[in-house]
Amino acid sequence: MSKPLAVTPDAERVVVDYLTAALAARAQDVTVGVNVPSAWTQGTKAHVQVGHDGTPVTQYPILASASVRVTCWHASTTTAKALAALCEGLLCSHPGSAQIGSVRSLTGVLPTRDPDTGAQLASVSVRVNLRYAVLA
Amino acid sequence: MIRLDSGAIEQILKVDMRAPITAIAQEVASNVSTGSVDARVTVKEYTTDRAAAAVTIAHPAGLAIQAKHGALTKAAAAVGLEVRAK
């Protein structure tokens, strides 16, 4: 019996789209993207950086578990940590969709400082269980 | 009736698994990319109730390299490992 031709969605794309909408719905004035804001300054708006760190587990053609890191950038470490915690909560309470089966926490809030820009960083990582989509 | 030999199980976890665990940690360490930062990546063996090994970016900017670029999580995922809190 042949297997269907199926592909996983882009983990970064689905997480960026979800967090953009979910953070806006909670009146968070932030930018969300995959970019590292190397030109960050103290006056820059809070930034939520989403990174896909690999897919350690795949069960073709059912689901693939992607490790996704969310790093929040802000002048204040308190704000950065609160934003990272909010992102973790929003992701782990994801209701499920055609692209995302479920999301589980991997590591909680980890604060640090970016020596290049002086920004306060706070990151969390989650396992995003992506659903394969069968191609026609 | 099955009786577990806890001494033998401890021997397997702490002694026999030492070399394979360290080998995987070294593979993770060799996959770590620190970009333009000249940082040493170390592997340190330790023992809990079993053999274990820690991979560290031994540099003051190590945490930021992980936060910005996911250097360690990417290196772990490349060998099928997931980094998670204990």
Backbone of each chain as ProteinMPNN parsed JSONL, in Angstrom:
{"seq_chain_A": "MSKPLAVTPDAERVVVDYLTAALAARAQDVTVGVNVPSAWTQGTKAHVQVGHDGTPVTQYPILASASVRVTCWHASTTTAKALAALCEGLLCSHPGSAQIGSVRSLTGVLPTRDPDTGAQLASVSVRVNLRYAVLA", "coords_chain_A": {"N_chain_A": [[0.852, -1.193, 0.0], [0.59, 2.122, -0.919], [2.012, 5.139, 0.376], [0.52, 8.328, 1.171], [1.261, 11.445, -0.515], [2.539, 13.936, 1.391], [2.935, 16.999, 3.222], [4.523, 19.033, 5.748], [3.325, 21.979, 7.443], [4.896, 25.266, 7.494], [6.619, 25.793, 10.34], [7.498, 28.19, 11.54], [6.033, 30.115, 10.144], [3.324, 29.494, 10.791], [3.343, 29.859, 13.548], [4.15, 32.531, 13.823], [1.982, 33.805, 12.547], [-0.123, 33.02, 14.22], [0.67, 34.059, 16.786], [0.838, 36.778, 16.169], [-1.844, 37.487, 15.716], [-3.003, 36.662, 18.155], [-1.625, 38.122, 20.118], [-2.234, 40.713, 19.349], [-4.944, 40.66, 19.825], [-4.927, 40.765, 22.517], [-4.211, 43.313, 22.972], [-1.481, 43.895, 22.793], [1.252, 45.84, 22.014], [3.299, 45.094, 19.807], [5.941, 43.846, 17.633], [6.065, 41.003, 15.504], [8.036, 38.4, 14.29], [10.387, 36.512, 12.226], [12.816, 37.579, 12.226], [16.055, 38.563, 13.504], [16.453, 41.335, 15.364], [18.878, 43.164, 14.612], [19.468, 45.826, 14.559], [18.407, 46.861, 16.806], [17.278, 49.253, 19.214], [17.052, 51.149, 22.321], [14.635, 52.469, 22.084], [13.088, 50.95, 20.438], [10.111, 49.216, 19.537], [8.601, 46.556, 21.456], [9.705, 43.315, 20.557], [8.873, 40.2, 19.155], [10.521, 37.388, 18.544], [10.542, 34.64, 16.434], [11.709, 31.378, 16.107], [12.566, 28.466, 14.288], [13.875, 25.63, 15.472], [14.45, 23.119, 14.586], [13.321, 19.759, 13.813], [12.895, 17.36, 15.692], [11.363, 15.025, 15.905], [9.555, 13.028, 13.691], [6.61, 11.722, 12.289], [5.786, 10.506, 9.702], [2.949, 10.034, 7.631], [1.703, 11.703, 9.511], [2.206, 13.449, 11.905], [4.567, 16.036, 12.829], [7.002, 16.959, 15.11], [8.003, 20.024, 15.93], [10.665, 21.99, 17.219], [10.258, 25.044, 18.598], [11.418, 28.26, 19.171], [10.774, 31.111, 21.089], [11.66, 34.344, 21.364], [11.697, 37.217, 23.26], [12.136, 40.684, 22.897], [13.061, 43.585, 24.618], [13.44, 46.806, 26.268], [13.164, 46.631, 28.956], [13.712, 44.11, 31.333], [11.704, 43.002, 32.847], [9.378, 43.458, 31.364], [10.061, 42.02, 29.064], [10.228, 39.395, 30.048], [7.6, 39.013, 30.96], [6.225, 39.177, 28.583], [7.276, 36.978, 27.226], [6.334, 34.93, 28.855], [3.614, 35.258, 28.408], [3.477, 34.619, 25.695], [4.21, 31.92, 25.82], [2.017, 30.921, 27.244], [-0.099, 31.537, 25.478], [0.628, 29.938, 23.316], [0.678, 27.333, 24.419], [-1.943, 27.041, 25.066], [-3.115, 26.773, 22.681], [-5.829, 26.106, 20.561], [-5.801, 24.145, 18.651], [-5.729, 23.387, 15.172], [-6.103, 23.265, 11.578], [-3.49, 23.1, 10.875], [-1.918, 22.97, 13.188], [-1.629, 20.539, 15.622], [-1.259, 20.312, 18.42], [0.324, 22.088, 21.155], [3.14, 21.984, 23.241], [4.862, 22.838, 26.261], [8.393, 23.271, 26.359], [10.802, 24.48, 27.444], [10.785, 26.814, 30.105], [10.576, 30.362, 30.871], [13.514, 32.031, 30.007], [15.725, 34.389, 30.896], [18.014, 36.797, 29.533], [20.699, 38.988, 28.454], [21.282, 40.847, 25.537], [24.441, 41.188, 24.35], [25.219, 42.58, 22.096], [23.338, 44.578, 21.379], [22.303, 45.517, 23.739], [19.769, 44.938, 24.451], [17.158, 43.543, 26.517], [16.499, 40.179, 26.795], [14.12, 37.521, 26.655], [13.397, 34.193, 26.59], [11.387, 31.409, 25.517], [10.765, 27.929, 24.881], [8.941, 25.727, 22.798], [7.192, 22.694, 21.921], [5.847, 22.19, 18.854], [3.317, 20.463, 17.527], [2.925, 19.58, 14.406], [0.519, 19.164, 11.839], [0.541, 16.984, 9.096], [-0.221, 17.811, 5.719], [-2.07, 16.413, 3.157], [-1.151, 16.234, -0.198], [-2.747, 16.824, -3.321]], "CA_chain_A": [[0.0, 0.0, 0.0], [1.451, 3.307, -1.022], [1.735, 6.219, 1.317], [0.143, 9.574, 0.498], [2.236, 12.539, -0.573], [2.091, 14.912, 2.379], [3.966, 17.95, 3.668], [4.209, 19.763, 6.978], [3.328, 23.433, 7.281], [6.078, 25.988, 7.969], [6.412, 26.032, 11.771], [7.674, 29.613, 11.853], [4.912, 30.865, 9.556], [2.069, 29.3, 11.533], [3.48, 30.441, 14.89], [4.144, 33.992, 13.66], [0.602, 34.222, 12.252], [-0.948, 32.812, 15.421], [1.038, 35.012, 17.84], [0.492, 38.134, 15.717], [-3.27, 37.695, 15.969], [-3.331, 36.46, 19.577], [-1.072, 39.238, 20.898], [-3.025, 41.899, 18.998], [-6.245, 40.51, 20.498], [-4.709, 41.127, 23.914], [-3.766, 44.712, 22.943], [-0.023, 43.998, 22.96], [1.83, 46.64, 20.937], [4.578, 44.431, 19.529], [6.146, 43.292, 16.303], [6.313, 39.565, 15.556], [8.66, 37.961, 13.054], [11.486, 35.56, 12.367], [14.075, 38.309, 12.138], [16.827, 39.007, 14.666], [16.551, 42.791, 15.162], [20.263, 43.539, 14.9], [19.546, 47.286, 14.701], [17.549, 47.186, 17.945], [17.706, 50.314, 20.133], [16.191, 51.236, 23.508], [13.315, 52.983, 21.733], [12.385, 50.039, 19.541], [8.929, 48.526, 20.078], [8.863, 45.173, 21.863], [9.733, 42.422, 19.402], [8.751, 38.764, 19.433], [11.265, 36.673, 17.501], [10.157, 33.223, 16.372], [12.714, 30.592, 15.394], [12.348, 27.016, 14.188], [15.192, 25.071, 15.8], [14.594, 21.754, 14.108], [12.156, 18.881, 13.943], [13.535, 16.127, 16.15], [10.513, 13.836, 15.776], [8.583, 13.052, 12.603], [5.849, 10.493, 12.09], [5.168, 10.68, 8.383], [2.483, 11.357, 7.218], [0.728, 12.118, 10.521], [2.601, 14.7, 12.544], [5.978, 16.328, 13.013], [7.17, 17.792, 16.302], [9.016, 21.048, 15.697], [11.098, 22.795, 18.369], [10.138, 26.455, 18.229], [11.914, 29.167, 20.211], [10.186, 32.454, 21.022], [12.525, 35.247, 22.137], [11.109, 38.554, 23.336], [13.135, 41.753, 23.002], [12.529, 44.837, 25.168], [14.41, 47.537, 27.094], [12.95, 46.198, 30.339], [13.692, 42.648, 31.478], [10.394, 42.62, 33.394], [8.449, 43.413, 30.231], [10.459, 40.928, 28.168], [9.85, 38.123, 30.675], [6.137, 38.91, 30.982], [5.797, 38.91, 27.205], [7.651, 35.589, 26.916], [5.39, 34.076, 29.585], [2.329, 35.357, 27.712], [3.591, 33.843, 24.454], [4.17, 30.504, 26.193], [0.631, 30.601, 27.582], [-0.913, 31.568, 24.263], [0.955, 28.78, 22.484], [0.299, 26.072, 25.071], [-3.407, 26.947, 25.096], [-3.592, 26.76, 21.286], [-6.973, 25.194, 20.516], [-5.701, 23.172, 17.567], [-6.199, 23.91, 13.884], [-5.785, 22.359, 10.478], [-2.034, 22.995, 10.758], [-1.312, 22.654, 14.486], [-2.38, 19.582, 16.422], [-1.171, 20.76, 19.808], [1.594, 22.724, 21.52], [3.562, 21.65, 24.601], [6.018, 23.608, 26.727], [9.665, 22.548, 26.497], [11.54, 25.186, 28.498], [10.118, 28.029, 30.553], [11.196, 31.654, 30.56], [14.955, 32.139, 30.246], [16.132, 35.756, 30.597], [19.425, 37.138, 29.35], [20.879, 40.302, 27.847], [22.018, 40.763, 24.283], [25.602, 42.082, 24.459], [25.398, 43.374, 20.87], [22.432, 45.735, 21.306], [21.883, 45.927, 25.078], [18.366, 44.565, 24.674], [16.849, 42.47, 27.453], [15.855, 39.084, 26.068], [13.516, 36.452, 27.448], [12.947, 33.21, 25.6], [10.76, 30.143, 25.89], [10.68, 27.056, 23.715], [7.775, 24.843, 22.814], [7.073, 21.676, 20.878], [4.645, 22.406, 18.046], [2.972, 19.252, 16.785], [2.366, 20.025, 13.119], [-0.207, 18.137, 11.082], [0.854, 16.892, 7.669], [-1.327, 18.043, 4.787], [-1.922, 15.558, 1.986], [-1.238, 16.961, -1.458], [-3.529, 16.13, -4.348]], "C_chain_A": [[0.883, 1.236, 0.0], [1.042, 4.356, -0.005], [1.341, 7.476, 0.555], [1.309, 10.554, 0.463], [1.745, 13.629, 0.37], [3.254, 15.795, 2.806], [3.523, 18.605, 4.979], [4.131, 21.255, 6.676], [4.634, 24.014, 7.827], [5.84, 26.381, 9.433], [6.521, 27.517, 12.119], [6.477, 30.42, 11.36], [3.643, 30.723, 10.407], [2.155, 29.918, 12.924], [3.478, 31.972, 14.81], [2.711, 34.474, 13.427], [-0.277, 34.111, 13.5], [-0.628, 33.851, 16.486], [0.697, 36.451, 17.443], [-0.97, 38.43, 16.045], [-3.586, 37.632, 17.465], [-2.811, 37.606, 20.439], [-1.848, 40.524, 20.609], [-4.376, 41.857, 19.709], [-6.138, 40.85, 21.977], [-4.073, 42.513, 24.034], [-2.276, 44.874, 23.236], [0.56, 44.732, 21.749], [3.229, 46.12, 20.631], [4.702, 44.147, 18.034], [6.458, 41.806, 16.478], [6.943, 39.148, 14.233], [9.798, 36.995, 13.311], [12.841, 36.27, 12.435], [14.719, 38.565, 13.503], [17.024, 40.51, 14.483], [17.934, 43.329, 15.534], [20.432, 45.048, 15.074], [18.692, 47.762, 15.872], [18.138, 48.325, 18.769], [16.709, 50.369, 21.292], [14.772, 51.691, 23.163], [12.499, 52.066, 20.843], [11.212, 49.372, 20.263], [9.299, 47.095, 20.485], [8.757, 44.256, 20.642], [9.672, 40.968, 19.853], [9.386, 38.017, 18.264], [10.931, 35.184, 17.567], [11.2, 32.465, 15.561], [12.394, 29.105, 15.422], [13.707, 26.338, 14.368], [15.37, 23.627, 15.356], [13.35, 20.938, 14.385], [12.657, 17.512, 14.383], [12.691, 14.868, 15.981], [9.568, 14.011, 14.591], [7.906, 11.69, 12.512], [5.054, 10.656, 10.809], [4.077, 9.637, 8.168], [1.466, 11.933, 8.214], [1.1, 13.457, 11.147], [4.107, 14.808, 12.668], [6.092, 17.277, 14.198], [8.328, 18.76, 16.09], [9.368, 21.737, 17.01], [11.084, 24.253, 17.933], [10.528, 27.322, 19.428], [11.286, 30.541, 20.007], [11.005, 33.353, 21.941], [11.957, 36.657, 22.084], [12.185, 39.587, 23.639], [12.458, 42.995, 23.572], [13.612, 45.523, 25.987], [14.336, 47.076, 28.543], [12.917, 44.676, 30.417], [12.345, 42.177, 32.015], [9.376, 42.479, 32.271], [8.764, 42.237, 29.315], [10.018, 39.58, 28.741], [8.328, 37.926, 30.68], [5.61, 38.568, 29.586], [6.112, 37.465, 26.808], [6.682, 34.616, 27.602], [4.023, 34.085, 28.906], [2.354, 34.533, 26.42], [3.533, 32.345, 24.748], [2.726, 30.076, 26.486], [-0.26, 30.55, 26.355], [-0.649, 30.326, 23.41], [0.45, 27.482, 23.118], [-1.218, 25.917, 25.204], [-3.987, 26.981, 23.678], [-4.697, 25.709, 21.151], [-6.847, 24.081, 19.472], [-6.293, 23.749, 16.294], [-5.857, 22.888, 12.808], [-4.275, 22.122, 10.395], [-1.352, 22.551, 12.05], [-2.208, 21.688, 15.249], [-2.428, 20.014, 17.875], [0.185, 21.404, 20.021], [1.892, 22.375, 22.973], [4.768, 22.502, 24.986], [7.254, 22.722, 26.766], [10.515, 23.186, 27.589], [10.811, 26.481, 28.821], [10.96, 29.264, 30.276], [12.676, 31.672, 30.962], [15.399, 33.564, 29.889], [17.636, 35.881, 30.371], [19.489, 38.523, 28.701], [21.683, 40.117, 26.577], [23.214, 41.714, 24.343], [25.784, 42.974, 23.236], [24.562, 44.648, 20.872], [22.061, 46.283, 22.683], [20.438, 45.572, 25.381], [18.251, 43.492, 25.752], [16.069, 41.416, 26.682], [15.205, 38.122, 27.067], [12.966, 35.437, 26.456], [12.269, 32.015, 26.256], [10.848, 29.235, 24.668], [9.545, 26.071, 23.903], [7.901, 23.792, 21.712], [5.759, 21.925, 20.142], [4.404, 21.141, 17.23], [2.214, 19.651, 15.526], [1.663, 18.869, 12.426], [0.278, 18.15, 9.625], [-0.406, 17.189, 6.857], [-1.076, 17.193, 3.544], [-2.096, 16.393, 0.723], [-2.002, 16.132, -2.482], [-2.593, 15.561, -5.405]], "O_chain_A": [[1.799, 1.372, 0.812], [-0.115, 4.441, 0.41], [1.775, 7.675, -0.579], [2.217, 10.501, 1.294], [0.662, 14.182, 0.176], [4.413, 15.383, 2.754], [2.333, 18.716, 5.275], [4.792, 21.742, 5.759], [5.38, 23.335, 8.532], [4.969, 27.2, 9.729], [5.725, 28.035, 12.902], [5.971, 31.295, 12.063], [2.973, 31.712, 10.703], [1.164, 30.443, 13.431], [2.865, 32.632, 15.648], [2.276, 35.446, 14.044], [-1.074, 35.002, 13.792], [-1.539, 34.466, 17.04], [0.309, 37.252, 18.294], [-1.294, 39.489, 16.584], [-4.347, 38.452, 17.979], [-3.478, 38.02, 21.387], [-2.091, 41.326, 21.511], [-4.89, 42.888, 20.143], [-7.135, 41.183, 22.618], [-3.475, 42.848, 25.056], [-1.856, 45.857, 23.847], [0.385, 44.303, 20.608], [4.221, 46.644, 21.137], [3.729, 44.197, 17.282], [7.045, 41.403, 17.482], [6.439, 39.505, 13.168], [10.134, 36.695, 14.456], [13.873, 35.642, 12.67], [14.036, 38.756, 14.509], [17.697, 40.925, 13.54], [18.134, 43.875, 16.619], [21.414, 45.502, 15.661], [18.298, 48.927, 15.926], [19.346, 48.368, 19.001], [15.661, 49.724, 21.255], [13.819, 51.345, 23.86], [11.348, 52.365, 20.527], [11.307, 49.014, 21.437], [10.212, 46.501, 19.913], [7.856, 44.393, 19.815], [10.336, 40.567, 20.808], [8.864, 38.014, 17.15], [11.028, 34.557, 18.622], [11.536, 32.869, 14.448], [12.002, 28.559, 16.453], [14.585, 26.461, 13.513], [16.354, 22.984, 15.723], [12.446, 21.371, 15.099], [12.826, 16.611, 13.561], [13.232, 13.764, 15.92], [8.864, 15.017, 14.494], [8.549, 10.648, 12.641], [3.848, 10.903, 10.814], [4.273, 8.467, 8.496], [0.491, 12.57, 7.815], [0.417, 14.462, 10.956], [4.827, 13.811, 12.62], [5.371, 18.272, 14.283], [9.491, 18.357, 16.074], [8.488, 22.034, 17.818], [11.807, 24.648, 17.018], [10.032, 27.138, 20.54], [11.268, 31.069, 18.895], [11.038, 33.146, 23.153], [11.76, 37.221, 21.008], [13.029, 39.394, 24.514], [11.411, 43.417, 23.081], [14.598, 44.889, 26.362], [15.329, 47.126, 29.27], [12.191, 44.026, 29.666], [11.89, 41.082, 31.682], [8.612, 41.515, 32.225], [7.862, 41.542, 28.846], [9.499, 38.729, 28.018], [7.832, 36.826, 30.437], [4.678, 37.778, 29.433], [5.314, 36.81, 26.138], [6.266, 33.617, 27.016], [3.351, 33.056, 28.833], [1.389, 33.843, 26.091], [2.89, 31.589, 24.02], [2.273, 29.022, 26.041], [-1.076, 29.641, 26.203], [-1.574, 29.735, 22.852], [-0.134, 26.637, 22.439], [-1.721, 24.816, 25.426], [-5.186, 27.19, 23.492], [-4.527, 24.565, 21.571], [-7.686, 23.181, 19.416], [-7.254, 24.515, 16.343], [-5.383, 21.79, 13.099], [-3.828, 21.083, 9.909], [-0.341, 21.85, 12.02], [-3.381, 21.968, 15.494], [-3.495, 20.077, 18.484], [1.082, 21.288, 19.186], [1.014, 22.457, 23.833], [5.593, 22.844, 24.139], [7.176, 21.557, 27.158], [10.906, 22.518, 28.547], [10.287, 27.155, 27.934], [11.94, 29.208, 29.534], [13.032, 31.368, 32.101], [15.448, 33.914, 28.709], [18.425, 35.144, 30.963], [18.46, 39.145, 28.436], [22.638, 39.341, 26.534], [23.024, 42.93, 24.382], [26.434, 44.016, 23.325], [25.029, 45.692, 20.416], [21.556, 47.401, 22.783], [19.94, 45.878, 26.464], [19.128, 42.639, 25.888], [15.095, 41.729, 25.998], [15.695, 37.943, 28.182], [12.165, 35.779, 25.586], [12.551, 31.667, 27.403], [10.989, 29.718, 23.545], [9.237, 25.644, 25.016], [8.609, 23.975, 20.722], [4.686, 21.875, 20.744], [5.195, 20.796, 16.351], [1.037, 20.007, 15.569], [2.15, 17.738, 12.427], [0.406, 19.21, 9.013], [-1.517, 16.854, 7.268], [0.002, 17.249, 2.952], [-3.055, 17.154, 0.589], [-1.914, 14.904, -2.503], [-3.05, 14.936, -6.362]]}, "seq_chain_B": "MIRLDSGAIEQILKVDMRAPITAIAQEVASNVSTGSVDARVTVKEYTTDRAAAAVTIAHPAGLAIQAKHGALTKAAAAVGLEVRAK", "coords_chain_B": {"N_chain_B": [[7.575, -15.251, 38.813], [8.994, -12.039, 38.701], [12.085, -10.637, 39.469], [13.685, -7.664, 39.91], [17.03, -6.763, 39.283], [18.448, -4.468, 40.923], [21.003, -3.526, 41.318], [22.388, -4.328, 39.031], [20.963, -2.908, 37.119], [21.588, -0.311, 37.863], [24.305, -0.366, 37.297], [24.242, -0.607, 34.501], [22.987, 1.839, 33.797], [24.71, 3.771, 34.881], [27.35, 3.073, 34.224], [27.685, 1.372, 31.868], [26.251, 2.898, 30.031], [27.661, 5.209, 29.891], [29.686, 5.809, 27.873], [28.171, 5.833, 25.36], [26.381, 7.958, 25.946], [28.085, 10.148, 26.336], [29.219, 10.24, 23.82], [27.046, 11.031, 22.215], [26.585, 13.555, 23.304], [28.938, 14.806, 22.55], [28.593, 14.803, 19.82], [26.412, 16.537, 19.596], [27.68, 18.844, 20.576], [29.588, 19.261, 18.564], [27.965, 20.099, 16.558], [27.179, 22.619, 17.226], [26.829, 25.952, 16.337], [28.351, 28.995, 16.71], [28.409, 31.262, 15.291], [29.785, 34.412, 14.57], [31.022, 34.672, 16.957], [33.774, 33.803, 18.878], [33.675, 31.172, 20.518], [34.119, 28.628, 22.983], [32.921, 25.343, 22.973], [31.842, 23.138, 25.332], [31.899, 19.781, 26.682], [30.674, 18.185, 29.449], [30.873, 15.542, 31.604], [28.588, 14.07, 33.908], [26.947, 12.627, 36.779], [23.812, 11.479, 37.671], [21.175, 9.704, 38.798], [21.948, 8.231, 36.845], [24.203, 7.99, 34.005], [25.192, 11.097, 32.596], [25.517, 14.031, 30.484], [26.62, 17.363, 29.936], [26.226, 19.973, 27.587], [27.822, 22.925, 26.848], [27.952, 26.372, 25.949], [30.738, 27.941, 26.368], [31.007, 30.862, 27.091], [30.601, 34.365, 27.775], [28.524, 35.424, 26.246], [26.974, 33.291, 25.71], [24.317, 32.554, 26.544], [22.827, 34.519, 25.232], [23.425, 33.889, 22.599], [22.115, 31.476, 22.354], [19.465, 32.355, 22.858], [19.014, 34.157, 20.728], [19.74, 32.772, 18.409], [19.292, 30.071, 18.763], [21.303, 28.156, 19.083], [22.079, 25.852, 20.604], [19.689, 24.342, 20.794], [19.176, 23.826, 18.113], [21.412, 22.3, 17.462], [20.974, 20.075, 19.053], [18.531, 19.125, 18.045], [19.352, 18.323, 15.567], [20.433, 15.841, 15.947], [18.261, 14.46, 16.641], [17.333, 15.03, 19.185], [15.398, 16.55, 21.765], [15.294, 19.595, 23.46], [14.446, 20.117, 26.732], [12.892, 21.305, 29.786], [13.742, 19.878, 32.964]], "CA_chain_B": [[7.825, -13.976, 39.487], [10.153, -11.307, 38.172], [12.777, -9.815, 40.468], [14.624, -6.753, 39.262], [18.35, -6.678, 39.885], [18.673, -3.018, 40.897], [22.437, -3.269, 41.204], [22.769, -4.47, 37.623], [20.35, -1.789, 36.384], [22.419, 0.858, 38.17], [25.563, -0.555, 36.555], [23.973, -0.285, 33.097], [22.69, 3.261, 33.642], [25.825, 4.652, 35.265], [28.655, 2.679, 33.676], [27.622, 0.909, 30.481], [25.7, 3.948, 29.167], [28.531, 6.397, 29.943], [30.321, 6.102, 26.586], [27.206, 6.293, 24.35], [25.83, 9.269, 26.306], [29.117, 11.158, 26.063], [29.393, 10.328, 22.363], [25.944, 11.844, 21.684], [26.828, 14.936, 23.738], [30.012, 15.357, 21.711], [28.01, 15.04, 18.499], [25.652, 17.784, 19.741], [28.648, 19.942, 20.71], [30.237, 19.52, 17.272], [26.969, 20.735, 15.685], [26.855, 23.972, 17.697], [27.424, 27.054, 15.585], [28.272, 30.24, 17.483], [28.51, 32.381, 14.36], [31.029, 35.193, 14.561], [31.595, 34.684, 18.311], [34.773, 32.759, 19.059], [33.329, 30.582, 21.81], [34.43, 27.22, 23.151], [31.76, 24.527, 23.352], [32.401, 22.07, 26.162], [31.07, 18.649, 27.115], [31.07, 17.788, 30.8], [30.148, 14.364, 32.094], [28.202, 14.054, 35.305], [26.14, 11.456, 37.104], [22.669, 11.62, 38.588], [20.941, 8.284, 39.041], [22.43, 7.611, 35.611], [25.231, 8.795, 33.349], [24.652, 12.244, 31.875], [26.554, 14.94, 30.001], [26.116, 18.706, 29.651], [26.888, 20.713, 26.505], [27.801, 24.329, 27.261], [28.69, 27.392, 25.193], [31.534, 28.541, 27.45], [31.273, 32.25, 26.692], [29.616, 35.248, 28.425], [27.386, 35.668, 25.364], [26.374, 31.996, 25.382], [22.855, 32.58, 26.698], [22.255, 35.351, 24.171], [23.553, 33.144, 21.334], [21.0, 30.519, 22.35], [18.185, 33.074, 22.756], [18.861, 34.797, 19.416], [19.969, 31.891, 17.26], [18.935, 28.684, 19.064], [22.479, 27.344, 18.73], [22.08, 24.541, 21.264], [18.488, 23.581, 20.442], [19.345, 23.349, 16.732], [22.421, 21.236, 17.481], [20.349, 18.89, 19.644], [17.505, 18.62, 17.115], [20.028, 17.713, 14.422], [20.651, 14.425, 16.24], [16.982, 13.881, 17.065], [17.058, 15.281, 20.594], [14.572, 17.704, 22.08], [15.752, 20.219, 24.709], [13.309, 20.492, 27.561], [13.155, 21.45, 31.217], [13.665, 18.58, 33.653]], "C_chain_B": [[9.091, -13.331, 38.933], [10.772, -10.492, 39.3], [13.812, -8.952, 39.765], [15.933, -6.719, 40.032], [18.769, -5.204, 39.852], [20.157, -2.682, 40.778], [22.901, -3.342, 39.756], [22.2, -3.326, 36.787], [21.166, -0.51, 36.611], [23.737, 0.806, 37.393], [25.366, -0.172, 35.08], [23.813, 1.223, 32.932], [23.911, 4.144, 33.894], [27.138, 4.328, 34.551], [28.557, 2.336, 32.181], [27.129, 1.995, 29.529], [26.595, 5.185, 29.093], [29.073, 6.765, 28.552], [29.303, 6.538, 25.523], [26.619, 7.668, 24.655], [26.833, 10.375, 25.97], [29.311, 11.336, 24.561], [28.287, 11.188, 21.742], [26.152, 13.314, 22.054], [27.914, 15.582, 22.881], [29.523, 15.629, 20.3], [27.191, 16.333, 18.523], [26.623, 18.963, 19.764], [29.286, 20.289, 19.362], [29.279, 20.192, 16.293], [26.69, 22.184, 16.063], [27.599, 25.013, 16.863], [27.253, 28.345, 16.381], [28.5, 31.457, 16.593], [29.849, 33.084, 14.45], [31.703, 35.221, 15.932], [32.55, 33.503, 18.462], [34.583, 32.13, 20.437], [33.669, 29.099, 21.827], [33.146, 26.492, 23.552], [32.293, 23.308, 24.096], [31.377, 20.969, 26.437], [31.571, 18.22, 28.489], [30.207, 16.621, 31.258], [29.746, 14.572, 33.547], [27.28, 12.852, 35.533], [24.999, 11.845, 38.028], [22.36, 10.202, 39.063], [21.359, 7.49, 37.808], [23.523, 8.492, 35.026], [24.564, 9.924, 32.576], [25.815, 13.1, 31.39], [25.912, 16.267, 29.634], [26.926, 19.328, 28.524], [26.726, 22.193, 26.802], [28.541, 25.205, 26.251], [29.442, 28.197, 26.243], [31.969, 29.947, 27.067], [30.226, 33.13, 27.368], [28.379, 35.493, 27.57], [26.63, 34.388, 25.032], [24.854, 31.978, 25.471], [22.203, 33.379, 25.578], [22.343, 34.645, 22.814], [22.427, 32.118, 21.223], [19.669, 31.25, 22.137], [17.963, 33.621, 21.347], [18.899, 33.799, 18.26], [19.623, 30.417, 17.516], [20.074, 27.709, 18.803], [22.431, 25.944, 19.336], [20.863, 23.707, 20.871], [18.582, 23.039, 19.014], [20.328, 22.173, 16.697], [21.832, 19.944, 18.042], [19.339, 18.276, 18.68], [18.143, 17.897, 15.932], [20.353, 16.246, 14.672], [19.41, 13.788, 16.856], [16.642, 14.081, 18.536], [16.247, 16.563, 20.757], [15.066, 18.272, 23.414], [14.539, 20.625, 25.513], [13.727, 20.604, 29.024], [13.009, 20.082, 31.872], [12.287, 18.363, 34.225]], "O_chain_B": [[10.111, -13.988, 38.727], [10.079, -9.752, 39.998], [14.712, -9.466, 39.1], [15.95, -6.656, 41.262], [19.37, -4.744, 38.881], [20.518, -1.659, 40.196], [23.704, -2.523, 39.308], [22.853, -2.831, 35.869], [21.404, 0.266, 35.685], [24.215, 1.826, 36.896], [26.211, 0.498, 34.486], [24.42, 1.824, 32.045], [24.119, 5.143, 33.204], [27.947, 5.223, 34.304], [29.246, 2.923, 31.346], [27.526, 2.03, 28.364], [26.321, 6.105, 28.323], [28.931, 7.905, 28.111], [29.546, 7.532, 24.837], [26.382, 8.459, 23.741], [26.473, 11.402, 25.395], [29.54, 12.449, 24.086], [28.557, 11.985, 20.843], [25.929, 14.207, 21.236], [27.823, 16.758, 22.529], [29.979, 16.571, 19.651], [27.26, 17.132, 17.589], [26.422, 19.956, 19.065], [29.498, 21.461, 19.053], [29.716, 20.788, 15.308], [26.037, 22.905, 15.309], [28.819, 24.962, 16.707], [26.129, 28.74, 16.691], [28.754, 32.555, 17.088], [30.905, 32.454, 14.414], [32.816, 35.727, 16.068], [32.183, 32.356, 18.208], [35.248, 32.509, 21.4], [33.527, 28.404, 20.821], [32.38, 26.984, 24.381], [33.093, 22.541, 23.56], [30.167, 21.197, 26.425], [32.754, 17.928, 28.664], [28.979, 16.706, 31.294], [30.483, 15.182, 34.322], [26.891, 12.161, 34.591], [25.22, 12.478, 39.061], [23.217, 9.563, 39.675], [21.166, 6.277, 37.722], [23.744, 9.609, 35.493], [23.505, 9.737, 31.976], [26.953, 12.923, 31.824], [24.807, 16.305, 29.093], [28.152, 19.23, 28.5], [25.605, 22.667, 26.988], [29.608, 24.841, 25.758], [28.856, 29.036, 26.927], [33.135, 30.193, 26.76], [29.081, 32.707, 27.526], [27.298, 35.743, 28.105], [25.747, 34.39, 24.174], [24.18, 31.452, 24.585], [21.17, 32.984, 25.037], [21.448, 34.783, 21.979], [21.858, 31.914, 20.15], [18.843, 30.817, 21.333], [16.849, 33.559, 20.826], [18.189, 33.953, 17.266], [19.657, 29.605, 16.592], [19.851, 26.582, 18.36], [22.713, 24.961, 18.651], [20.983, 22.504, 20.639], [18.126, 21.931, 18.735], [20.107, 21.185, 15.997], [22.149, 18.853, 17.569], [19.293, 17.057, 18.513], [17.555, 16.977, 15.365], [20.53, 15.483, 13.722], [19.478, 12.739, 17.497], [15.776, 13.395, 19.078], [16.393, 17.519, 19.996], [15.237, 17.532, 24.382], [13.698, 21.389, 25.038], [14.759, 20.079, 29.441], [12.252, 19.234, 31.401], [12.031, 17.328, 34.84]]}, "name": "protein", "num_of_chains": 2, "seq": "MSKPLAVTPDAERVVVDYLTAALAARAQDVTVGVNVPSAWTQGTKAHVQVGHDGTPVTQYPILASASVRVTCWHASTTTAKALAALCEGLLCSHPGSAQIGSVRSLTGVLPTRDPDTGAQLASVSVRVNLRYAVLAMIRLDSGAIEQILKVDMRAPITAIAQEVASNVSTGSVDARVTVKEYTTDRAAAAVTIAHPAGLAIQAKHGALTKAAAAVGLEVRAK"}
